[in-house]
Amino acid sequence: MKACIFLDIDGTLLDHEIGIQESSRIAIAQAQANGHRVCLATGRPKPEVDDEIQAIPFDGCIYSCGAMVESHGKVLFYKPFSQELVLHMMYLLQAHAIGFNLEGSRTSFLDPIGYDFFHSLFQRCMEDNSELARQYMAAVRMHPLQEVKETDTLQIMKIATFINEDSLLQEFDRQLPAQLKHIHHGFHEGCINGEIYHHAITKATGIDCLLSHFEIPLEASIAIGDSLNDAEMIRHCNLGVAMGNACEELKLISDMFTTTSKEDGIYNCMKKLKLI
């Protein structure tokens, strides 16, 4: 039976210190040559997926934790937040002094906390060049919140959060609309990072969409990931694989482990499973 393999980006395909390993590119190409499907399954919106990753010929792509699904340029599923929900969430986030990134299918909009978070991150990657960091953010369509127009609120699919104080979390989460979930990734880059998305729309529902499109049974599905937003797909697929650098919560629900994103994790996994 030919498999369908779903790969997360950050911490799985992409290591933020060394980039994409050549072994991962080789593994993807060889798996596809052997008749398997290889798909992307990321929390990122499409505009924030780098050209280097977009250049890899994936059979399908799941963006924004399942809110948008494509195969070879054809949109199979697209479900943004309602405009009313986006406006309510903006009010709620600002009322609790929580930084955010409204992640859209075309453009994303960041409040000052969120903008500074990413600007500082990119600036460090660009030899401390502030202007280059701003240019890169504009290139991947990450804009300051003051540039948002009413029509832009119709294409928001997910919200990233940046929380400076742990005490803000509990009260905010208590007021979160019932249809949404807020996962916390822990303390990174000076704040607690999180993601807000629909309970009913996840990487797992995106996987079902692509499996149906390819006419591949769930029994042939394999998910490889490292963080909490991979939990739904790790549980859902027939085989859930945690990277060696995965968070402990994900390792607990995975069927097997591979090596880290620095140590040929994707290649070693596919080799072990005899996909390549």
Contacts in CASP RR format, 6 or more apart in sequence:
PFRMAT RR
TARGET T0000
AUTHOR 0000-0000-0000
METHOD contacts of the structure
MODEL  1
MKACIFLDIDGTLLDHEIGIQESSRIAIAQAQANGHRVCLATGRPKPEVD
DEIQAIPFDGCIYSCGAMVESHGKVLFYKPFSQELVLHMMYLLQAHAIGF
NLEGSRTSFLDPIGYDFFHSLFQRCMEDNSELARQYMAAVRMHPLQEVKE
TDTLQIMKIATFINEDSLLQEFDRQLPAQLKHIHHGFHEGCINGEIYHHA
ITKATGIDCLLSHFEIPLEASIAIGDSLNDAEMIRHCNLGVAMGNACEEL
KLISDMFTTTSKEDGIYNCMKKLKLI
1 217 0 8 1.000
1 219 0 8 1.000
1 220 0 8 1.000
2 35 0 8 1.000
2 36 0 8 1.000
2 37 0 8 1.000
2 216 0 8 1.000
2 220 0 8 1.000
3 31 0 8 1.000
3 36 0 8 1.000
3 37 0 8 1.000
3 220 0 8 1.000
3 221 0 8 1.000
3 222 0 8 1.000
3 273 0 8 1.000
3 275 0 8 1.000
4 36 0 8 1.000
4 37 0 8 1.000
4 38 0 8 1.000
4 39 0 8 1.000
4 59 0 8 1.000
4 210 0 8 1.000
4 211 0 8 1.000
4 214 0 8 1.000
4 216 0 8 1.000
4 220 0 8 1.000
4 221 0 8 1.000
4 222 0 8 1.000
5 31 0 8 1.000
5 36 0 8 1.000
5 37 0 8 1.000
5 38 0 8 1.000
5 39 0 8 1.000
5 221 0 8 1.000
5 222 0 8 1.000
5 223 0 8 1.000
5 224 0 8 1.000
5 270 0 8 1.000
5 275 0 8 1.000
6 39 0 8 1.000
6 40 0 8 1.000
6 41 0 8 1.000
6 62 0 8 1.000
6 203 0 8 1.000
6 207 0 8 1.000
6 221 0 8 1.000
6 222 0 8 1.000
6 223 0 8 1.000
6 224 0 8 1.000
6 233 0 8 1.000
6 237 0 8 1.000
7 13 0 8 1.000
7 28 0 8 1.000
7 38 0 8 1.000
7 39 0 8 1.000
7 40 0 8 1.000
7 41 0 8 1.000
7 224 0 8 1.000
7 225 0 8 1.000
7 266 0 8 1.000
8 41 0 8 1.000
8 42 0 8 1.000
8 43 0 8 1.000
8 224 0 8 1.000
8 225 0 8 1.000
8 226 0 8 1.000
8 227 0 8 1.000
8 229 0 8 1.000
8 230 0 8 1.000
9 40 0 8 1.000
9 42 0 8 1.000
9 43 0 8 1.000
9 44 0 8 1.000
9 49 0 8 1.000
9 53 0 8 1.000
10 16 0 8 1.000
10 42 0 8 1.000
10 44 0 8 1.000
10 226 0 8 1.000
10 227 0 8 1.000
11 225 0 8 1.000
11 226 0 8 1.000
11 227 0 8 1.000
11 243 0 8 1.000
11 245 0 8 1.000
11 261 0 8 1.000
12 224 0 8 1.000
12 225 0 8 1.000
12 226 0 8 1.000
12 230 0 8 1.000
12 243 0 8 1.000
12 261 0 8 1.000
12 266 0 8 1.000
13 20 0 8 1.000
13 24 0 8 1.000
13 40 0 8 1.000
13 53 0 8 1.000
13 261 0 8 1.000
13 266 0 8 1.000
14 20 0 8 1.000
14 53 0 8 1.000
14 261 0 8 1.000
15 21 0 8 1.000
15 260 0 8 1.000
15 261 0 8 1.000
15 262 0 8 1.000
17 262 0 8 1.000
18 262 0 8 1.000
20 52 0 8 1.000
20 53 0 8 1.000
21 261 0 8 1.000
21 262 0 8 1.000
21 264 0 8 1.000
21 265 0 8 1.000
21 266 0 8 1.000
21 267 0 8 1.000
23 264 0 8 1.000
23 265 0 8 1.000
23 266 0 8 1.000
23 267 0 8 1.000
24 264 0 8 1.000
24 265 0 8 1.000
24 266 0 8 1.000
24 267 0 8 1.000
25 56 0 8 1.000
26 267 0 8 1.000
27 266 0 8 1.000
27 267 0 8 1.000
27 270 0 8 1.000
27 271 0 8 1.000
27 275 0 8 1.000
27 276 0 8 1.000
28 38 0 8 1.000
28 56 0 8 1.000
28 58 0 8 1.000
28 266 0 8 1.000
30 270 0 8 1.000
30 276 0 8 1.000
31 38 0 8 1.000
31 270 0 8 1.000
31 275 0 8 1.000
31 276 0 8 1.000
32 38 0 8 1.000
32 57 0 8 1.000
32 59 0 8 1.000
34 275 0 8 1.000
34 276 0 8 1.000
36 275 0 8 1.000
37 59 0 8 1.000
37 60 0 8 1.000
37 210 0 8 1.000
37 214 0 8 1.000
37 216 0 8 1.000
38 58 0 8 1.000
38 59 0 8 1.000
39 58 0 8 1.000
39 59 0 8 1.000
39 60 0 8 1.000
39 61 0 8 1.000
39 62 0 8 1.000
39 207 0 8 1.000
39 210 0 8 1.000
40 49 0 8 1.000
40 53 0 8 1.000
40 56 0 8 1.000
40 58 0 8 1.000
40 60 0 8 1.000
40 61 0 8 1.000
40 62 0 8 1.000
40 63 0 8 1.000
41 62 0 8 1.000
41 66 0 8 1.000
41 203 0 8 1.000
41 206 0 8 1.000
41 207 0 8 1.000
41 223 0 8 1.000
41 230 0 8 1.000
41 233 0 8 1.000
42 49 0 8 1.000
42 61 0 8 1.000
42 62 0 8 1.000
42 63 0 8 1.000
42 64 0 8 1.000
43 63 0 8 1.000
43 64 0 8 1.000
43 65 0 8 1.000
43 66 0 8 1.000
43 158 0 8 1.000
43 195 0 8 1.000
43 203 0 8 1.000
43 229 0 8 1.000
44 63 0 8 1.000
44 64 0 8 1.000
44 103 0 8 1.000
45 63 0 8 1.000
45 64 0 8 1.000
45 68 0 8 1.000
45 103 0 8 1.000
45 104 0 8 1.000
45 105 0 8 1.000
45 108 0 8 1.000
45 157 0 8 1.000
45 158 0 8 1.000
46 61 0 8 1.000
46 63 0 8 1.000
46 64 0 8 1.000
46 68 0 8 1.000
46 70 0 8 1.000
46 105 0 8 1.000
47 104 0 8 1.000
47 105 0 8 1.000
47 106 0 8 1.000
47 107 0 8 1.000
47 108 0 8 1.000
47 140 0 8 1.000
47 141 0 8 1.000
47 142 0 8 1.000
48 103 0 8 1.000
48 108 0 8 1.000
48 140 0 8 1.000
48 141 0 8 1.000
48 142 0 8 1.000
49 61 0 8 1.000
49 63 0 8 1.000
50 140 0 8 1.000
59 71 0 8 1.000
59 72 0 8 1.000
59 210 0 8 1.000
59 214 0 8 1.000
60 69 0 8 1.000
60 70 0 8 1.000
60 71 0 8 1.000
60 72 0 8 1.000
60 210 0 8 1.000
61 69 0 8 1.000
61 70 0 8 1.000
61 71 0 8 1.000
62 68 0 8 1.000
62 69 0 8 1.000
62 203 0 8 1.000
62 206 0 8 1.000
62 207 0 8 1.000
62 209 0 8 1.000
62 210 0 8 1.000
63 69 0 8 1.000
63 70 0 8 1.000
63 105 0 8 1.000
63 157 0 8 1.000
64 103 0 8 1.000
64 104 0 8 1.000
64 105 0 8 1.000
64 157 0 8 1.000
64 158 0 8 1.000
64 197 0 8 1.000
65 158 0 8 1.000
65 195 0 8 1.000
65 197 0 8 1.000
65 201 0 8 1.000
65 202 0 8 1.000
65 203 0 8 1.000
65 229 0 8 1.000
66 77 0 8 1.000
66 197 0 8 1.000
66 201 0 8 1.000
66 202 0 8 1.000
66 203 0 8 1.000
66 205 0 8 1.000
66 206 0 8 1.000
67 78 0 8 1.000
67 79 0 8 1.000
67 80 0 8 1.000
67 105 0 8 1.000
67 157 0 8 1.000
67 158 0 8 1.000
67 197 0 8 1.000
67 198 0 8 1.000
67 201 0 8 1.000
68 75 0 8 1.000
68 77 0 8 1.000
68 78 0 8 1.000
68 79 0 8 1.000
68 105 0 8 1.000
68 157 0 8 1.000
69 75 0 8 1.000
69 76 0 8 1.000
69 77 0 8 1.000
69 78 0 8 1.000
69 206 0 8 1.000
69 209 0 8 1.000
69 210 0 8 1.000
70 76 0 8 1.000
71 210 0 8 1.000
71 213 0 8 1.000
71 214 0 8 1.000
76 209 0 8 1.000
76 210 0 8 1.000
76 213 0 8 1.000
77 205 0 8 1.000
77 206 0 8 1.000
77 209 0 8 1.000
78 105 0 8 1.000
79 157 0 8 1.000
79 198 0 8 1.000
79 201 0 8 1.000
80 104 0 8 1.000
80 105 0 8 1.000
80 154 0 8 1.000
80 155 0 8 1.000
80 156 0 8 1.000
80 157 0 8 1.000
81 89 0 8 1.000
81 156 0 8 1.000
81 157 0 8 1.000
81 198 0 8 1.000
83 150 0 8 1.000
83 153 0 8 1.000
83 154 0 8 1.000
85 177 0 8 1.000
85 179 0 8 1.000
85 180 0 8 1.000
86 102 0 8 1.000
86 153 0 8 1.000
86 156 0 8 1.000
87 153 0 8 1.000
88 177 0 8 1.000
89 100 0 8 1.000
89 159 0 8 1.000
89 177 0 8 1.000
89 180 0 8 1.000
89 196 0 8 1.000
90 100 0 8 1.000
90 102 0 8 1.000
92 172 0 8 1.000
92 175 0 8 1.000
92 176 0 8 1.000
93 99 0 8 1.000
93 100 0 8 1.000
93 111 0 8 1.000
93 159 0 8 1.000
93 161 0 8 1.000
93 172 0 8 1.000
94 111 0 8 1.000
96 168 0 8 1.000
96 171 0 8 1.000
96 172 0 8 1.000
97 164 0 8 1.000
97 165 0 8 1.000
97 168 0 8 1.000
98 113 0 8 1.000
98 161 0 8 1.000
98 162 0 8 1.000
98 163 0 8 1.000
98 168 0 8 1.000
98 172 0 8 1.000
99 111 0 8 1.000
99 112 0 8 1.000
99 113 0 8 1.000
99 114 0 8 1.000
99 117 0 8 1.000
99 161 0 8 1.000
99 162 0 8 1.000
99 163 0 8 1.000
100 110 0 8 1.000
100 111 0 8 1.000
100 113 0 8 1.000
100 114 0 8 1.000
100 159 0 8 1.000
100 160 0 8 1.000
100 161 0 8 1.000
100 162 0 8 1.000
101 108 0 8 1.000
101 109 0 8 1.000
101 110 0 8 1.000
101 111 0 8 1.000
101 114 0 8 1.000
101 118 0 8 1.000
101 142 0 8 1.000
101 159 0 8 1.000
101 160 0 8 1.000
101 162 0 8 1.000
102 108 0 8 1.000
102 109 0 8 1.000
102 110 0 8 1.000
102 145 0 8 1.000
102 148 0 8 1.000
102 153 0 8 1.000
102 156 0 8 1.000
102 159 0 8 1.000
103 156 0 8 1.000
103 157 0 8 1.000
103 158 0 8 1.000
103 159 0 8 1.000
103 160 0 8 1.000
104 155 0 8 1.000
104 156 0 8 1.000
104 157 0 8 1.000
104 158 0 8 1.000
105 155 0 8 1.000
105 157 0 8 1.000
106 141 0 8 1.000
106 152 0 8 1.000
106 155 0 8 1.000
107 141 0 8 1.000
107 143 0 8 1.000
107 152 0 8 1.000
107 155 0 8 1.000
108 141 0 8 1.000
108 142 0 8 1.000
108 143 0 8 1.000
109 142 0 8 1.000
109 143 0 8 1.000
109 144 0 8 1.000
109 145 0 8 1.000
109 147 0 8 1.000
109 148 0 8 1.000
109 152 0 8 1.000
110 117 0 8 1.000
110 118 0 8 1.000
110 142 0 8 1.000
110 143 0 8 1.000
110 144 0 8 1.000
110 145 0 8 1.000
111 145 0 8 1.000
112 144 0 8 1.000
112 145 0 8 1.000
113 162 0 8 1.000
113 164 0 8 1.000
113 191 0 8 1.000
114 160 0 8 1.000
114 162 0 8 1.000
115 137 0 8 1.000
115 142 0 8 1.000
115 144 0 8 1.000
115 145 0 8 1.000
117 162 0 8 1.000
117 189 0 8 1.000
117 191 0 8 1.000
118 137 0 8 1.000
118 142 0 8 1.000
119 130 0 8 1.000
119 133 0 8 1.000
119 134 0 8 1.000
119 137 0 8 1.000
120 133 0 8 1.000
120 189 0 8 1.000
121 189 0 8 1.000
122 132 0 8 1.000
122 133 0 8 1.000
122 136 0 8 1.000
122 137 0 8 1.000
123 129 0 8 1.000
123 130 0 8 1.000
123 132 0 8 1.000
123 133 0 8 1.000
125 133 0 8 1.000
126 132 0 8 1.000
126 133 0 8 1.000
126 136 0 8 1.000
137 143 0 8 1.000
157 197 0 8 1.000
158 195 0 8 1.000
158 196 0 8 1.000
158 197 0 8 1.000
159 195 0 8 1.000
159 196 0 8 1.000
159 197 0 8 1.000
160 193 0 8 1.000
160 194 0 8 1.000
160 195 0 8 1.000
160 196 0 8 1.000
161 182 0 8 1.000
161 192 0 8 1.000
161 193 0 8 1.000
161 194 0 8 1.000
161 195 0 8 1.000
161 196 0 8 1.000
162 191 0 8 1.000
162 192 0 8 1.000
162 193 0 8 1.000
162 194 0 8 1.000
163 169 0 8 1.000
163 172 0 8 1.000
163 191 0 8 1.000
163 192 0 8 1.000
163 193 0 8 1.000
163 194 0 8 1.000
164 190 0 8 1.000
164 191 0 8 1.000
164 192 0 8 1.000
166 192 0 8 1.000
169 184 0 8 1.000
169 192 0 8 1.000
172 182 0 8 1.000
173 182 0 8 1.000
176 182 0 8 1.000
176 196 0 8 1.000
179 198 0 8 1.000
179 199 0 8 1.000
179 200 0 8 1.000
180 196 0 8 1.000
180 197 0 8 1.000
180 198 0 8 1.000
180 199 0 8 1.000
181 196 0 8 1.000
181 197 0 8 1.000
181 198 0 8 1.000
181 199 0 8 1.000
182 194 0 8 1.000
182 195 0 8 1.000
182 196 0 8 1.000
183 194 0 8 1.000
183 195 0 8 1.000
183 228 0 8 1.000
183 229 0 8 1.000
184 192 0 8 1.000
184 193 0 8 1.000
184 194 0 8 1.000
184 228 0 8 1.000
185 192 0 8 1.000
185 193 0 8 1.000
185 194 0 8 1.000
185 195 0 8 1.000
185 227 0 8 1.000
185 228 0 8 1.000
185 229 0 8 1.000
185 247 0 8 1.000
186 192 0 8 1.000
186 193 0 8 1.000
186 194 0 8 1.000
187 193 0 8 1.000
195 229 0 8 1.000
197 229 0 8 1.000
202 232 0 8 1.000
202 233 0 8 1.000
203 223 0 8 1.000
203 229 0 8 1.000
203 230 0 8 1.000
203 232 0 8 1.000
203 233 0 8 1.000
203 236 0 8 1.000
204 232 0 8 1.000
204 233 0 8 1.000
204 235 0 8 1.000
204 236 0 8 1.000
207 221 0 8 1.000
207 223 0 8 1.000
207 233 0 8 1.000
207 236 0 8 1.000
207 237 0 8 1.000
208 218 0 8 1.000
208 236 0 8 1.000
211 217 0 8 1.000
211 218 0 8 1.000
211 221 0 8 1.000
218 236 0 8 1.000
218 237 0 8 1.000
218 238 0 8 1.000
219 238 0 8 1.000
220 238 0 8 1.000
221 236 0 8 1.000
221 237 0 8 1.000
221 238 0 8 1.000
221 239 0 8 1.000
222 237 0 8 1.000
222 238 0 8 1.000
222 239 0 8 1.000
222 240 0 8 1.000
222 241 0 8 1.000
222 273 0 8 1.000
222 275 0 8 1.000
223 230 0 8 1.000
223 233 0 8 1.000
223 234 0 8 1.000
223 236 0 8 1.000
223 237 0 8 1.000
223 239 0 8 1.000
223 240 0 8 1.000
223 241 0 8 1.000
224 240 0 8 1.000
224 241 0 8 1.000
224 243 0 8 1.000
224 258 0 8 1.000
224 266 0 8 1.000
224 269 0 8 1.000
225 233 0 8 1.000
225 234 0 8 1.000
225 241 0 8 1.000
225 242 0 8 1.000
225 243 0 8 1.000
225 246 0 8 1.000
225 250 0 8 1.000
226 242 0 8 1.000
226 243 0 8 1.000
226 244 0 8 1.000
226 245 0 8 1.000
226 246 0 8 1.000
226 247 0 8 1.000
226 250 0 8 1.000
226 261 0 8 1.000
227 246 0 8 1.000
227 247 0 8 1.000
227 250 0 8 1.000
228 247 0 8 1.000
228 249 0 8 1.000
228 250 0 8 1.000
230 246 0 8 1.000
230 250 0 8 1.000
231 249 0 8 1.000
231 250 0 8 1.000
231 253 0 8 1.000
233 240 0 8 1.000
234 240 0 8 1.000
234 241 0 8 1.000
234 242 0 8 1.000
234 250 0 8 1.000
234 253 0 8 1.000
234 254 0 8 1.000
235 253 0 8 1.000
239 255 0 8 1.000
239 256 0 8 1.000
239 273 0 8 1.000
240 254 0 8 1.000
240 255 0 8 1.000
240 256 0 8 1.000
241 254 0 8 1.000
241 255 0 8 1.000
241 256 0 8 1.000
241 257 0 8 1.000
241 258 0 8 1.000
241 269 0 8 1.000
242 250 0 8 1.000
242 251 0 8 1.000
242 254 0 8 1.000
242 256 0 8 1.000
242 257 0 8 1.000
242 258 0 8 1.000
243 257 0 8 1.000
243 258 0 8 1.000
243 259 0 8 1.000
243 260 0 8 1.000
243 261 0 8 1.000
243 265 0 8 1.000
244 251 0 8 1.000
244 257 0 8 1.000
244 258 0 8 1.000
244 259 0 8 1.000
244 260 0 8 1.000
244 261 0 8 1.000
244 263 0 8 1.000
244 265 0 8 1.000
245 260 0 8 1.000
245 261 0 8 1.000
245 262 0 8 1.000
246 254 0 8 1.000
246 257 0 8 1.000
251 257 0 8 1.000
256 269 0 8 1.000
256 272 0 8 1.000
258 265 0 8 1.000
258 266 0 8 1.000
258 268 0 8 1.000
258 269 0 8 1.000
258 272 0 8 1.000
259 265 0 8 1.000
259 268 0 8 1.000
267 276 0 8 1.000
270 276 0 8 1.000
END
